[in-house]
Amino acid sequence: MRFAARGGGDGVEVDGSGTSNCLNFTVSGPQSITGVSPAVGPVGTTVTITGSGFGASGAVMFNGVDGRPTSWSDGSITVPVPAGATTGNVVVIINSLPNYPASGQWSNGISFTVSPALVTYTIATSPPGRSITVDGTNYTSPYNAQWYPGSQHTIATSATQVNGSTQYLFSNWSDGGALSHSITAPSSSTAYTASFTIQYYLTTGVTGGGAIQPASGWYNAGAMPSVSAQASSGYVFSGFSGSLGGTTPSQSLTMNGPASVTAAFAQLFTQNIVASPAGPPLTVDGGNCPAPCILAWAAGSQYTVAAAATQSLGSGSQLAFSTWSDGGALSHTVTAPSAATTYTAAFLTQYALITVVNPSGAGAVTPSGGWYNAGTQLSVNAAGGSAPYSFGSFSGALSGGATPQNLTMAGPLTVTANFVAWPTTAITVNPAAASVTVNAPTDGQGYNGGNGEAGILR
């Protein structure tokens, strides 16, 4: 009996009488595969086959589809998954006939799964830059993952993420999932976005005695909290600083970022504004300040204090402004000290002096009259009279014919200078052409007349 193999391995011919049916027959070789990495991948994935006895060259089959190795050694082969490959065994074949790789010696087979191609999936946050976790690994968003469609993964984020005075509160995932949840990778590229609410921290504080509302805390971006200041007893609100300003005690603040507001309170000190002696009107910042004028001023604040120039006491008496205790002018600005203080406007009592010439126009008196401080001593003088008068005597607050005289202003006073007319003697000359001799009078007065005239002898 003679056996003959027909070309191509299609069957066996026995004594030329015919060809039998065909069965596969694999010739095993000395080579052995111990590992394939990775064991899953799409077409094009570079696979490393490890083992022994691979020799210097040969062929690699992926479930019957010939691969094209890129490197070959006795213990390791690198080969991309060929187009058309399907899930099945990977084998290494050596000692093949030319152009018939399957004709050689086959190794054992190791299973390899041909998966679909990788797809890019984006795991993002709004706003970006937040922390996320993908399959247990932390990333900063956005993160692009390469997954096989149909694969299972877990995406997660933190409920609260704080960055200094800014924090982010988890709101929702774009797919409606929980804070941490599993997803099945779809067949096409997809983005999964975790949305956050941004919050900014408002820091509030005070200097001095008082309170500020609200207390420090977190507020959503764009929120408009009302900030108010309340002074404690003995203090006054003096203004906001930081993210607010001015002296309005209640204001709105727009939270466009972290903010800080400080309310300042100044201590009040009692200030007494008095007149000495009491009575003349005083003003503070243009408003009347009736006695007792007791005010509470914040240290460092400024006010204008003023006094009346005079205050009538009636009946020839008045009070006249003299000086402020701080040396200021009649009206001046003071800066409130950090202690209780008394500001005194001192006044002097003045009396009116009235001088009278009697008869009017007969002479003159100096001084001519006016207001004089109480106790002032004046020298009062009656000037020589106008003809035909001469000073006779004082009356009123002074008396006698001496001039000048001293006068003390102890109250409203009136002084009258009395002037008297000259005495006259008539001399008649007859005939008119005659001459008359008149001796000069002992009082130094002269004769007024001439030839043919009537003269008057004083």
C-alpha positions as a printed NumPy array, in Angstrom:
array([[  0.   ,   0.   ,   0.   ],
       [  1.392,   3.417,  -0.92 ],
       [  0.385,   6.768,   0.716],
       [  0.979,   9.986,  -1.055],
       [  0.258,  13.51 ,   0.15 ],
       [ -1.283,  15.716,  -2.468],
       [ -0.158,  19.274,  -2.886],
       [ -1.613,  21.788,  -0.496],
       [ -2.402,  19.148,   2.103],
       [ -5.903,  18.598,   0.761],
       [ -5.97 ,  14.869,   1.533],
       [ -4.215,  11.517,   1.236],
       [ -4.15 ,   9.338,  -1.931],
       [ -3.986,   5.547,  -1.354],
       [ -2.375,   3.464,  -4.171],
       [ -3.643,   5.973,  -6.668],
       [ -7.166,   4.848,  -6.157],
       [ -8.501,   8.074,  -4.647],
       [ -8.193,  10.766,  -2.058],
       [ -9.506,  10.532,   1.445],
       [-11.234,  13.246,   3.381],
       [ -8.984,  15.987,   4.911],
       [ -8.302,  16.465,   8.634],
       [ -6.137,  19.153,  10.218],
       [ -2.854,  17.971,  11.581],
       [ -0.636,  20.231,  13.643],
       [  3.037,  19.588,  14.014],
       [  4.127,  20.705,  17.48 ],
       [  7.496,  22.353,  17.899],
       [  9.887,  22.898,  20.75 ],
       [  8.722,  26.452,  21.378],
       [  6.401,  27.368,  24.245],
       [  4.398,  30.541,  25.071],
       [  4.217,  31.463,  28.747],
       [  2.528,  34.893,  28.517],
       [  0.804,  37.449,  26.297],
       [  0.647,  41.103,  27.403],
       [ -1.731,  42.709,  27.167],
       [ -4.281,  39.963,  26.865],
       [ -6.96 ,  42.367,  25.603],
       [ -6.703,  45.097,  23.004],
       [ -8.032,  46.451,  19.733],
       [ -6.435,  46.036,  16.327],
       [ -3.072,  47.785,  16.341],
       [ -2.313,  47.084,  19.984],
       [  1.317,  46.133,  20.44 ],
       [  1.459,  42.726,  22.125],
       [  4.523,  41.187,  23.798],
       [  4.706,  37.374,  23.703],
       [  7.076,  35.747,  26.167],
       [  8.25 ,  32.156,  26.317],
       [ 11.113,  30.029,  25.033],
       [ 12.386,  28.217,  21.918],
       [ 11.188,  30.877,  19.493],
       [ 14.428,  30.721,  17.571],
       [ 15.481,  33.549,  15.311],
       [ 12.333,  33.976,  13.199],
       [  8.919,  32.588,  12.493],
       [  5.278,  33.565,  12.338],
       [  2.593,  34.683,  14.85 ],
       [ -1.056,  33.873,  14.315],
       [ -3.965,  35.683,  16.033],
       [ -6.781,  33.127,  15.755],
       [ -5.504,  32.198,  12.311],
       [ -4.677,  35.703,  11.1  ],
       [ -1.02 ,  36.274,  10.368],
       [  0.681,  38.997,  12.373],
       [  3.741,  41.008,  11.447],
       [  6.286,  40.904,  14.325],
       [  8.358,  44.02 ,  14.865],
       [ 10.961,  42.287,  17.03 ],
       [ 11.924,  38.634,  17.582],
       [ 14.186,  36.83 ,  19.984],
       [ 14.322,  33.325,  21.366],
       [ 12.342,  34.362,  24.468],
       [ 10.304,  37.389,  23.392],
       [  8.321,  38.567,  20.382],
       [  6.657,  41.971,  19.825],
       [  3.827,  42.106,  17.342],
       [  0.852,  44.435,  16.626],
       [ -2.621,  42.893,  16.527],
       [ -3.267,  42.503,  12.773],
       [ -6.303,  43.812,  10.947],
       [ -9.042,  41.216,  10.734],
       [ -7.963,  39.483,  13.921],
       [-10.676,  38.169,  16.194],
       [-10.734,  36.842,  19.692],
       [ -8.969,  33.474,  19.994],
       [ -5.571,  31.834,  20.584],
       [ -2.24 ,  33.409,  19.78 ],
       [  0.39 ,  30.891,  18.564],
       [  4.02 ,  31.086,  17.511],
       [  5.02 ,  29.008,  14.42 ],
       [  8.617,  28.2  ,  13.462],
       [ 10.282,  26.273,  10.661],
       [  7.503,  27.029,   8.155],
       [  7.661,  26.525,   4.418],
       [  8.155,  29.699,   2.423],
       [  4.857,  31.558,   2.055],
       [  3.095,  28.933,   4.175],
       [  3.514,  30.067,   7.752],
       [  0.969,  27.571,   8.987],
       [  3.059,  24.688,   7.648],
       [  5.635,  24.944,  10.437],
       [  5.798,  23.788,  14.011],
       [  3.126,  25.298,  16.243],
       [  3.449,  26.398,  19.856],
       [  0.786,  26.115,  22.493],
       [ -1.959,  28.764,  22.254],
       [ -2.665,  31.621,  24.689],
       [ -6.05 ,  33.362,  24.558],
       [ -6.188,  36.974,  23.357],
       [ -9.312,  39.129,  23.262],
       [ -9.617,  41.593,  20.415],
       [-11.575,  44.559,  21.796],
       [-13.053,  47.547,  20.061],
       [-10.793,  50.601,  19.604],
       [-10.17 ,  52.945,  22.546],
       [-12.426,  55.999,  22.835],
       [-11.576,  59.296,  24.58 ],
       [-13.856,  60.299,  27.467],
       [-13.535,  63.648,  29.273],
       [-14.072,  63.936,  33.022],
       [-14.514,  67.633,  33.738],
       [-15.756,  70.096,  36.359],
       [-17.49 ,  73.446,  36.177],
       [-15.632,  75.571,  37.044],
       [-12.539,  73.695,  35.822],
       [ -9.537,  72.872,  37.956],
       [-11.41 ,  70.954,  40.648],
       [-10.305,  67.627,  42.057],
       [-11.843,  64.454,  40.593],
       [-11.278,  60.733,  41.056],
       [-11.338,  58.257,  38.16 ],
       [-11.164,  54.566,  39.013],
       [ -9.623,  55.423,  42.38 ],
       [ -6.948,  57.791,  41.041],
       [ -7.041,  61.528,  41.784],
       [ -6.797,  64.056,  38.966],
       [ -7.269,  67.775,  38.432],
       [-10.029,  68.411,  35.92 ],
       [-10.339,  68.162,  33.034],
       [ -9.006,  64.612,  32.601],
       [ -9.163,  62.68 ,  29.303],
       [ -9.536,  58.921,  29.77 ],
       [ -8.927,  56.289,  27.062],
       [-11.452,  53.49 ,  27.549],
       [-12.952,  50.663,  25.6  ],
       [-16.64 ,  51.052,  24.879],
       [-18.651,  48.901,  27.254],
       [-16.003,  48.956,  29.992],
       [-17.027,  49.839,  33.555],
       [-15.511,  52.749,  35.464],
       [-16.084,  54.813,  38.601],
       [-15.996,  58.597,  38.617],
       [-16.219,  60.717,  41.775],
       [-15.448,  64.096,  43.301],
       [-15.489,  65.724,  46.743],
       [-18.583,  67.321,  48.245],
       [-16.614,  70.399,  49.359],
       [-13.339,  71.652,  48.003],
       [-11.645,  74.592,  49.731],
       [ -8.986,  76.827,  48.201],
       [ -8.128,  79.531,  50.73 ],
       [-11.093,  81.901,  51.026],
       [-12.902,  80.262,  48.114],
       [-14.745,  76.962,  48.297],
       [-16.661,  74.799,  45.851],
       [-19.782,  72.837,  46.794],
       [-20.737,  69.851,  44.658],
       [-24.041,  70.327,  42.869],
       [-24.502,  67.495,  40.35 ],
       [-22.95 ,  65.343,  37.627],
       [-24.084,  65.993,  34.067],
       [-25.263,  62.358,  33.769],
       [-27.346,  62.689,  36.942],
       [-25.142,  60.335,  38.921],
       [-24.341,  60.513,  42.603],
       [-21.207,  62.129,  44.064],
       [-19.416,  58.831,  43.349],
       [-20.968,  56.488,  40.77 ],
       [-20.205,  53.881,  38.133],
       [-20.524,  54.427,  34.386],
       [-20.429,  52.141,  31.362],
       [-18.307,  53.657,  28.622],
       [-20.56 ,  54.41 ,  25.631],
       [-19.571,  53.755,  22.046],
       [-18.651,  57.377,  21.307],
       [-16.642,  60.084,  23.015],
       [-18.566,  61.562,  25.976],
       [-17.944,  64.245,  28.605],
       [-18.951,  63.816,  32.239],
       [-19.031,  67.163,  34.094],
       [-19.359,  67.754,  37.83 ],
       [-20.902,  71.176,  38.527],
       [-19.979,  73.142,  41.642],
       [-21.42 ,  76.176,  43.402],
       [-18.719,  78.757,  44.141],
       [-18.678,  80.32 ,  47.59 ],
       [-16.506,  83.137,  48.942],
       [-15.599,  83.755,  52.565],
       [-16.619,  87.037,  54.183],
       [-14.448,  88.045,  57.138],
       [-15.996,  90.612,  59.482],
       [-14.446,  92.26 ,  62.519],
       [-14.468,  95.355,  64.712],
       [-12.087,  97.815,  66.326],
       [-13.301,  99.583,  69.442],
       [-16.57 ,  99.011,  71.219],
       [-19.293,  97.662,  68.988],
       [-20.568,  94.754,  66.92 ],
       [-20.852,  93.901,  63.247],
       [-23.369,  91.699,  61.504],
       [-23.239,  89.182,  59.932],
       [-20.552,  87.036,  61.495],
       [-17.783,  85.736,  59.241],
       [-18.941,  82.981,  56.897],
       [-19.362,  81.563,  53.39 ],
       [-21.61 ,  83.122,  50.75 ],
       [-22.514,  82.063,  47.219],
       [-20.82 ,  84.041,  44.47 ],
       [-22.993,  87.052,  43.637],
       [-24.835,  87.041,  46.97 ],
       [-25.493,  90.48 ,  48.516],
       [-25.386,  90.2  ,  52.308],
       [-26.349,  93.265,  54.353],
       [-23.523,  94.408,  56.634],
       [-24.42 ,  96.546,  59.642],
       [-22.545,  98.1  ,  62.568],
       [-23.934,  98.629,  66.072],
       [-22.04 , 100.793,  68.582],
       [-21.801,  99.812,  72.228],
       [-22.656, 102.259,  75.003],
       [-19.984, 104.942,  75.181],
       [-18.912, 104.469,  71.563],
       [-19.935, 105.775,  68.168],
       [-19.589, 104.087,  64.762],
       [-16.857, 105.884,  62.813],
       [-16.806, 103.96 ,  59.531],
       [-16.183, 100.763,  57.555],
       [-12.877,  99.746,  56.019],
       [-11.846,  96.947,  53.672],
       [-14.44 ,  95.859,  51.116],
       [-16.817,  98.618,  52.317],
       [-16.222, 102.257,  53.217],
       [-17.98 , 105.332,  54.505],
       [-19.933, 106.001,  57.655],
       [-23.349, 104.642,  56.651],
       [-23.904, 101.958,  59.318],
       [-25.874,  99.534,  57.114],
       [-24.675,  98.67 ,  53.599],
       [-24.96 ,  95.864,  51.037],
       [-21.901,  93.966,  49.85 ],
       [-21.755,  92.023,  46.573],
       [-19.731,  88.826,  46.963],
       [-17.671,  88.808,  43.775],
       [-14.726,  87.295,  45.601],
       [-13.363,  86.824,  49.129],
       [-14.153,  89.945,  51.174],
       [-13.177,  91.511,  54.484],
       [-15.044,  94.288,  56.303],
       [-14.014,  95.976,  59.563],
       [-16.32 ,  98.276,  61.522],
       [-14.471, 100.909,  63.536],
       [-15.937, 102.394,  66.699],
       [-14.566, 105.459,  68.491],
       [-14.893, 105.949,  72.221],
       [-17.02 , 108.886,  73.288],
       [-15.71 , 111.395,  75.827],
       [-17.799, 113.97 ,  77.708],
       [-17.143, 117.555,  76.645],
       [-18.528, 120.541,  78.545],
       [-19.01 , 123.801,  76.67 ],
       [-19.564, 126.591,  79.191],
       [-19.596, 130.353,  79.477],
       [-18.11 , 132.18 ,  82.454],
       [-20.066, 133.878,  83.828],
       [-23.044, 131.858,  82.642],
       [-25.556, 133.369,  80.289],
       [-24.033, 134.265,  76.91 ],
       [-25.206, 131.952,  74.101],
       [-22.805, 129.342,  72.716],
       [-22.99 , 127.318,  69.49 ],
       [-21.469, 124.032,  68.296],
       [-21.317, 123.5  ,  64.536],
       [-23.74 , 126.367,  64.097],
       [-26.403, 124.979,  66.435],
       [-27.355, 126.475,  69.763],
       [-25.846, 124.693,  72.736],
       [-27.878, 125.846,  75.76 ],
       [-26.444, 125.441,  79.231],
       [-25.641, 122.95 ,  80.524],
       [-23.999, 122.16 ,  77.169],
       [-22.683, 118.622,  77.706],
       [-21.739, 116.659,  74.604],
       [-20.227, 113.232,  73.859],
       [-17.511, 113.453,  71.232],
       [-15.432, 110.749,  69.59 ],
       [-11.712, 111.274,  69.967],
       [-10.257, 112.821,  66.831],
       [-13.532, 114.233,  65.549],
       [-13.71 , 117.945,  64.766],
       [-16.261, 120.547,  65.779],
       [-16.647, 124.324,  65.556],
       [-17.389, 126.121,  68.817],
       [-18.387, 129.777,  68.924],
       [-19.535, 132.399,  71.407],
       [-21.475, 135.639,  71.105],
       [-19.294, 138.751,  71.074],
       [-21.528, 140.458,  73.664],
       [-24.531, 139.699,  75.805],
       [-26.683, 142.538,  77.141],
       [-27.454, 142.524,  80.834],
       [-29.729, 145.55 ,  80.529],
       [-29.474, 148.989,  82.188],
       [-26.054, 149.856,  80.825],
       [-24.399, 146.52 ,  81.63 ],
       [-23.156, 143.772,  79.267],
       [-20.883, 140.742,  79.05 ],
       [-18.145, 140.929,  76.397],
       [-16.243, 137.884,  75.067],
       [-12.674, 137.737,  76.268],
       [-11.118, 134.34 ,  75.433],
       [-11.648, 130.581,  75.147],
       [ -9.844, 128.364,  77.634],
       [ -8.049, 126.62 ,  74.744],
       [ -6.849, 129.952,  73.361],
       [ -9.096, 129.81 ,  70.318],
       [-10.754, 132.71 ,  68.564],
       [-14.363, 133.754,  69.053],
       [-15.322, 130.982,  66.569],
       [-12.81 , 128.183,  66.035],
       [-12.411, 124.467,  65.307],
       [-11.488, 121.994,  68.016],
       [-10.327, 118.382,  67.682],
       [-11.945, 116.225,  70.311],
       [ -9.397, 114.809,  72.766],
       [ -9.395, 111.31 ,  74.195],
       [-10.443, 112.545,  77.611],
       [-13.251, 114.514,  79.219],
       [-12.596, 118.223,  78.671],
       [-14.222, 121.546,  79.486],
       [-14.106, 124.395,  76.976],
       [-14.818, 127.701,  78.712],
       [-15.668, 130.957,  76.984],
       [-14.672, 133.724,  79.392],
       [-16.633, 136.981,  79.38 ],
       [-15.894, 140.297,  81.063],
       [-18.529, 142.512,  82.685],
       [-18.679, 145.922,  81.092],
       [-20.503, 149.103,  82.093],
       [-21.601, 152.005,  79.958],
       [-20.177, 155.488,  80.63 ],
       [-22.373, 158.349,  79.451],
       [-20.851, 161.848,  79.355],
       [-22.955, 164.988,  78.968],
       [-21.969, 168.596,  78.213],
       [-24.307, 171.143,  79.788],
       [-25.367, 173.215,  78.081],
       [-24.897, 171.312,  74.844],
       [-22.047, 172.633,  72.784],
       [-20.633, 174.75 ,  75.612],
       [-17.528, 172.563,  75.905],
       [-16.198, 169.025,  75.673],
       [-15.598, 166.028,  77.947],
       [-13.045, 163.243,  77.439],
       [-13.514, 160.36 ,  77.213],
       [-16.682, 160.865,  75.25 ],
       [-18.333, 157.733,  76.729],
       [-18.622, 154.022,  75.798],
       [-18.284, 150.535,  77.302],
       [-15.598, 149.857,  79.869],
       [-14.599, 146.769,  81.795],
       [-15.76 , 146.705,  85.362],
       [-13.169, 148.282,  87.688],
       [-11.475, 150.262,  84.92 ],
       [-10.167, 153.673,  86.162],
       [-10.692, 156.578,  83.789],
       [ -9.383, 160.117,  83.808],
       [-12.311, 162.41 ,  82.988],
       [-11.429, 165.883,  81.756],
       [-13.631, 168.85 ,  80.914],
       [-12.062, 170.828,  78.08 ],
       [-12.127, 174.619,  77.996],
       [-15.479, 176.04 ,  76.998],
       [-16.349, 177.871,  73.855],
       [-16.99 , 181.633,  74.309],
       [-18.908, 182.798,  76.172],
       [-18.672, 179.677,  78.478],
       [-16.175, 178.288,  80.876],
       [-16.136, 174.992,  82.829],
       [-17.886, 175.227,  86.077],
       [-18.183, 171.781,  87.72 ],
       [-18.985, 168.057,  87.313],
       [-22.195, 166.441,  88.396],
       [-23.479, 162.851,  88.376],
       [-20.765, 160.261,  89.034],
       [-18.256, 163.114,  89.616],
       [-18.546, 166.437,  91.418],
       [-16.638, 169.606,  92.023],
       [-14.896, 172.023,  89.745],
       [-11.544, 170.202,  89.514],
       [-10.663, 168.732,  86.152],
       [ -9.448, 166.144,  85.292],
       [-10.796, 163.688,  87.878],
       [-10.421, 159.87 ,  88.23 ],
       [-13.504, 157.679,  87.812],
       [-13.765, 153.942,  88.669],
       [-16.263, 151.949,  86.532],
       [-18.186, 150.194,  89.255],
       [-21.442, 150.229,  87.348],
       [-23.257, 152.131,  84.614],
       [-22.253, 155.809,  85.159],
       [-23.215, 159.231,  83.851],
       [-20.951, 162.282,  84.175],
       [-22.151, 165.802,  83.306],
       [-19.701, 168.635,  82.716],
       [-21.427, 171.879,  83.538],
       [-20.242, 175.002,  81.824],
       [-21.207, 178.565,  82.945],
       [-21.691, 181.721,  80.892],
       [-19.328, 184.618,  81.423],
       [-20.59 , 187.563,  83.688],
       [-20.89 , 190.891,  81.767],
       [-20.542, 194.69 ,  82.698],
       [-21.665, 197.376,  80.238],
       [-19.532, 200.548,  79.848],
       [-20.937, 203.39 ,  77.812],
       [-18.61 , 206.214,  76.59 ],
       [-20.203, 209.602,  75.994],
       [-19.252, 211.328,  73.987],
       [-18.273, 208.477,  71.81 ],
       [-14.988, 210.047,  70.877],
       [-13.734, 209.971,  74.445],
       [-11.268, 207.356,  75.528],
       [-11.664, 205.003,  78.451],
       [ -8.975, 202.954,  80.139],
       [ -9.963, 199.546,  81.57 ],
       [ -7.471, 197.579,  83.626],
       [ -7.144, 193.895,  82.741],
       [ -9.188, 191.672,  85.042],
       [ -7.458, 189.431,  87.483],
       [ -9.021, 186.327,  85.927],
       [ -7.028, 186.904,  82.75 ],
       [-10.041, 187.708,  80.631],
       [ -9.943, 190.751,  78.349],
       [-12.083, 193.584,  77.238],
       [-14.129, 193.28 ,  74.15 ],
       [-14.932, 196.639,  72.55 ],
       [-13.415, 199.838,  71.038],
       [-13.807, 203.493,  70.481],
       [-17.373, 204.434,  70.063],
       [-18.514, 200.895,  71.019],
       [-20.158, 199.36 ,  73.965],
       [-17.658, 197.032,  75.63 ],
       [-18.238, 193.998,  77.736],
       [-15.993, 193.441,  80.644],
       [-15.584, 189.894,  81.814]])
